Amino acid sequence: MSNYQSNIRFNNHSSDKSYSSESKRNIKPGISVEVRNNNVEKAMRILKKKLQEDGLFNELREREAFMSKGERRRKSAAAGRRREQKKLEERMEEQGY
């Protein structure tokens, strides 16, 4: 890394209000978890729950391998059939069958 690049990278932005420490605390891009009382295990559980709710794990599973258009269509249709079957079973149970 040249001297010029290091000056740019580690430049002190104290004169610029958008880089003040107060504004950094208020801006939280992405998903973040605060570790309290050095309880890393609890923070990891909370992070995992947030990622699960965000759908990150499902997206990673989908991106593992290429899926053709036809395969996507078949999976989508199968998921629709499962949803309809589940709704039908709930209605049948509700009506006492």
KEDOLO-272452 format. One record per residue: x, y, z of N, C-alpha, C in turn; residue number from 1. Coordinates in steps of 0.02 Angstrom, whole numbers. Layout:
BEGIN
+--------+--------+--------+--------+--------+--------+--------+--------+--------+-----+
!    n_x !    n_y !    n_z !   ca_x !   ca_y !   ca_z !    c_x !    c_y !    c_z !   n !
+--------+--------+--------+--------+--------+--------+--------+--------+--------+-----+
!      X !      Y !      Z !      X !      Y !      Z !      X !      Y !      Z ! NUM !
...
+--------+--------+--------+--------+--------+--------+--------+--------+--------+-----+
//
This chain:
BEGIN
+--------+--------+--------+--------+--------+--------+--------+--------+--------+-----+
!    n_x !    n_y !    n_z !   ca_x !   ca_y !   ca_z !    c_x !    c_y !    c_z !   n !
+--------+--------+--------+--------+--------+--------+--------+--------+--------+-----+
!     42 !    -59 !      0 !      0 !      0 !      0 !     45 !     62 !      0 !   1 !
!     32 !    108 !    -45 !     73 !    167 !    -48 !     56 !    216 !      8 !   2 !
!     99 !    264 !     18 !     88 !    313 !     71 !     25 !    353 !     58 !   3 !
!     10 !    369 !     -4 !    -49 !    408 !    -22 !   -112 !    370 !     -3 !   4 !
!   -113 !    305 !    -19 !   -172 !    265 !     -3 !   -182 !    258 !     72 !   5 !
!   -128 !    251 !    110 !   -135 !    244 !    182 !   -162 !    308 !    212 !   6 !
!   -143 !    366 !    184 !   -170 !    429 !    209 !   -244 !    434 !    197 !   7 !
!   -267 !    410 !    140 !   -338 !    412 !    125 !   -376 !    364 !    170 !   8 !
!   -347 !    305 !    179 !   -382 !    254 !    217 !   -390 !    272 !    290 !   9 !
!   -339 !    301 !    320 !   -340 !    317 !    391 !   -348 !    392 !    404 !  10 !
!   -381 !    426 !    359 !   -390 !    497 !    366 !   -437 !    512 !    424 !  11 !
!   -420 !    562 !    465 !   -462 !    581 !    521 !   -516 !    628 !    496 !  12 !
!   -578 !    609 !    505 !   -634 !    648 !    480 !   -667 !    688 !    536 !  13 !
!   -628 !    714 !    583 !   -657 !    749 !    640 !   -693 !    813 !    619 !  14 !
!   -672 !    844 !    562 !   -704 !    905 !    541 !   -771 !    891 !    506 !  15 !
!   -780 !    832 !    481 !   -841 !    814 !    445 !   -892 !    787 !    495 !  16 !
!   -950 !    820 !    500 !  -1000 !    801 !    549 !  -1030 !    732 !    535 !  17 !
!  -1031 !    709 !    474 !  -1060 !    644 !    458 !  -1017 !    587 !    485 !  18 !
!   -954 !    601 !    503 !   -910 !    549 !    529 !   -901 !    554 !    604 !  19 !
!   -940 !    594 !    638 !   -931 !    601 !    710 !   -949 !    537 !    745 !  20 !
!   -922 !    527 !    805 !   -935 !    465 !    842 !  -1008 !    460 !    861 !  21 !
!  -1041 !    517 !    871 !  -1112 !    516 !    890 !  -1155 !    488 !    833 !  22 !
!  -1140 !    508 !    770 !  -1179 !    484 !    714 !  -1164 !    410 !    700 !  23 !
!  -1104 !    386 !    716 !  -1087 !    316 !    705 !  -1129 !    271 !    749 !  24 !
!  -1144 !    293 !    810 !  -1183 !    252 !    855 !  -1255 !    246 !    832 !  25 !
!  -1282 !    298 !    800 !  -1351 !    297 !    779 !  -1362 !    257 !    715 !  26 !
!  -1312 !    252 !    673 !  -1318 !    217 !    609 !  -1298 !    144 !    621 !  27 !
!  -1345 !     98 !    607 !  -1330 !     27 !    615 !  -1348 !     -9 !    550 !  28 !
!  -1302 !    -10 !    502 !  -1317 !    -45 !    439 !  -1317 !   -120 !    450 !  29 !
!  -1363 !   -154 !    417 !  -1365 !   -226 !    420 !  -1391 !   -251 !    487 !  30 !
!  -1374 !   -312 !    504 !  -1396 !   -343 !    566 !  -1339 !   -340 !    616 !  31 !
!  -1354 !   -316 !    675 !  -1303 !   -313 !    727 !  -1332 !   -337 !    793 !  32 !
!  -1288 !   -363 !    835 !  -1307 !   -389 !    900 !  -1258 !   -361 !    951 !  33 !
!  -1284 !   -338 !   1006 !  -1241 !   -311 !   1059 !  -1226 !   -365 !   1109 !  34 !
!  -1163 !   -374 !   1127 !  -1142 !   -423 !   1177 !  -1143 !   -389 !   1245 !  35 !
!  -1182 !   -416 !   1290 !  -1188 !   -386 !   1357 !  -1158 !   -434 !   1409 !  36 !
!  -1121 !   -406 !   1456 !  -1091 !   -444 !   1511 !  -1048 !   -503 !   1486 !  37 !
!  -1014 !   -493 !   1431 !   -972 !   -545 !   1401 !  -1009 !   -610 !   1389 !  38 !
!  -1074 !   -607 !   1377 !  -1114 !   -666 !   1364 !  -1119 !   -676 !   1288 !  39 !
!  -1066 !   -706 !   1260 !  -1062 !   -715 !   1188 !  -1111 !   -767 !   1163 !  40 !
!  -1122 !   -819 !   1203 !  -1168 !   -873 !   1183 !  -1239 !   -845 !   1171 !  41 !
!  -1262 !   -803 !   1216 !  -1329 !   -774 !   1209 !  -1331 !   -729 !   1147 !  42 !
!  -1278 !   -690 !   1136 !  -1275 !   -646 !   1078 !  -1276 !   -687 !   1014 !  43 !
!  -1242 !   -745 !   1013 !  -1243 !   -789 !    955 !  -1313 !   -817 !    942 !  44 !
!  -1348 !   -835 !    995 !  -1417 !   -861 !    988 !  -1462 !   -807 !    958 !  45 !
!  -1454 !   -746 !    983 !  -1495 !   -690 !    959 !  -1480 !   -676 !    886 !  46 !
!  -1415 !   -676 !    868 !  -1395 !   -665 !    799 !  -1423 !   -719 !    753 !  47 !
!  -1419 !   -782 !    775 !  -1444 !   -837 !    735 !  -1519 !   -829 !    723 !  48 !
!  -1555 !   -809 !    775 !  -1628 !   -799 !    770 !  -1644 !   -743 !    721 !  49 !
!  -1606 !   -688 !    724 !  -1617 !   -632 !    678 !  -1603 !   -652 !    606 !  50 !
!  -1550 !   -691 !    595 !  -1533 !   -713 !    528 !  -1586 !   -762 !    502 !  51 !
!  -1612 !   -804 !    546 !  -1665 !   -851 !    526 !  -1727 !   -812 !    505 !  52 !
!  -1747 !   -762 !    544 !  -1806 !   -721 !    528 !  -1795 !   -682 !    463 !  53 !
!  -1734 !   -662 !    451 !  -1718 !   -624 !    391 !  -1719 !   -668 !    328 !  54 !
!  -1713 !   -734 !    337 !  -1715 !   -779 !    280 !  -1647 !   -792 !    249 !  55 !
!  -1594 !   -776 !    285 !  -1527 !   -785 !    257 !  -1511 !   -858 !    246 !  56 !
!  -1529 !   -901 !    293 !  -1512 !   -972 !    287 !  -1549 !  -1004 !    228 !  57 !
!  -1611 !   -985 !    218 !  -1648 !  -1011 !    160 !  -1616 !   -989 !     95 !  58 !
!  -1595 !   -927 !     93 !  -1563 !   -901 !     32 !  -1497 !   -937 !     18 !  59 !
!  -1458 !   -949 !     71 !  -1395 !   -985 !     62 !  -1408 !  -1056 !     36 !  60 !
!  -1459 !  -1089 !     63 !  -1476 !  -1156 !     41 !  -1496 !  -1156 !    -33 !  61 !
!  -1535 !  -1105 !    -53 !  -1556 !  -1101 !   -123 !  -1498 !  -1087 !   -170 !  62 !
!  -1448 !  -1050 !   -147 !  -1393 !  -1031 !   -190 !  -1337 !  -1084 !   -194 !  63 !
!  -1344 !  -1139 !   -157 !  -1291 !  -1189 !   -156 !  -1281 !  -1220 !   -225 !  64 !
!  -1335 !  -1230 !   -263 !  -1329 !  -1261 !   -328 !  -1376 !  -1226 !   -377 !  65 !
!  -1358 !  -1230 !   -440 !  -1400 !  -1199 !   -492 !  -1465 !  -1237 !   -498 !  66 !
!  -1520 !  -1199 !   -506 !  -1586 !  -1229 !   -515 !  -1615 !  -1203 !   -580 !  67 !
!  -1633 !  -1249 !   -625 !  -1660 !  -1228 !   -689 !  -1730 !  -1200 !   -681 !  68 !
!  -1756 !  -1169 !   -734 !  -1823 !  -1140 !   -732 !  -1876 !  -1193 !   -718 !  69 !
!  -1869 !  -1250 !   -752 !  -1918 !  -1304 !   -743 !  -1916 !  -1332 !   -672 !  70 !
!  -1856 !  -1339 !   -645 !  -1850 !  -1364 !   -577 !  -1880 !  -1315 !   -527 !  71 !
!  -1867 !  -1250 !   -538 !  -1898 !  -1199 !   -495 !  -1973 !  -1202 !   -498 !  72 !
!  -2000 !  -1210 !   -559 !  -2073 !  -1213 !   -568 !  -2102 !  -1275 !   -533 !  73 !
!  -2068 !  -1332 !   -539 !  -2092 !  -1393 !   -506 !  -2090 !  -1385 !   -430 !  74 !
!  -2037 !  -1356 !   -404 !  -2033 !  -1346 !   -331 !  -2087 !  -1298 !   -307 !  75 !
!  -2099 !  -1246 !   -346 !  -2150 !  -1197 !   -328 !  -2219 !  -1229 !   -328 !  76 !
!  -2233 !  -1270 !   -378 !  -2297 !  -1304 !   -382 !  -2306 !  -1353 !   -324 !  77 !
!  -2253 !  -1389 !   -307 !  -2256 !  -1437 !   -252 !  -2268 !  -1400 !   -186 !  78 !
!  -2236 !  -1342 !   -178 !  -2247 !  -1303 !   -117 !  -2319 !  -1279 !   -113 !  79 !
!  -2347 !  -1259 !   -170 !  -2417 !  -1238 !   -172 !  -2464 !  -1295 !   -154 !  80 !
!  -2449 !  -1355 !   -180 !  -2490 !  -1414 !   -163 !  -2486 !  -1429 !    -89 !  81 !
!  -2427 !  -1423 !    -59 !  -2420 !  -1435 !     13 !  -2460 !  -1384 !     53 !  82 !
!  -2457 !  -1321 !     32 !  -2496 !  -1269 !     68 !  -2570 !  -1283 !     64 !  83 !
!  -2594 !  -1301 !      4 !  -2666 !  -1316 !     -4 !  -2686 !  -1376 !     37 !  84 !
!  -2644 !  -1428 !     39 !  -2660 !  -1488 !     78 !  -2663 !  -1470 !    152 !  85 !
!  -2617 !  -1428 !    175 !  -2617 !  -1408 !    245 !  -2680 !  -1369 !    262 !  86 !
!  -2700 !  -1323 !    218 !  -2762 !  -1285 !    229 !  -2822 !  -1330 !    231 !  87 !
!  -2824 !  -1380 !    185 !  -2880 !  -1427 !    183 !  -2883 !  -1467 !    248 !  88 !
!  -2825 !  -1491 !    272 !  -2825 !  -1529 !    335 !  -2848 !  -1486 !    393 !  89 !
!  -2828 !  -1422 !    395 !  -2850 !  -1378 !    449 !  -2925 !  -1367 !    446 !  90 !
!  -2953 !  -1358 !    385 !  -3025 !  -1349 !    378 !  -3063 !  -1411 !    399 !  91 !
!  -3037 !  -1470 !    379 !  -3069 !  -1533 !    398 !  -3069 !  -1542 !    474 !  92 !
!  -3013 !  -1526 !    506 !  -3009 !  -1532 !    578 !  -3056 !  -1483 !    613 !  93 !
!  -3060 !  -1423 !    584 !  -3104 !  -1371 !    611 !  -3177 !  -1392 !    608 !  94 !
!  -3196 !  -1426 !    554 !  -3265 !  -1448 !    545 !  -3279 !  -1514 !    579 !  95 !
!  -3229 !  -1547 !    605 !  -3239 !  -1609 !    643 !  -3237 !  -1673 !    603 !  96 !
!  -3205 !  -1674 !    546 !  -3199 !  -1735 !    506 !  -3139 !  -1775 !    526 !  97 !
+--------+--------+--------+--------+--------+--------+--------+--------+--------+-----+
//
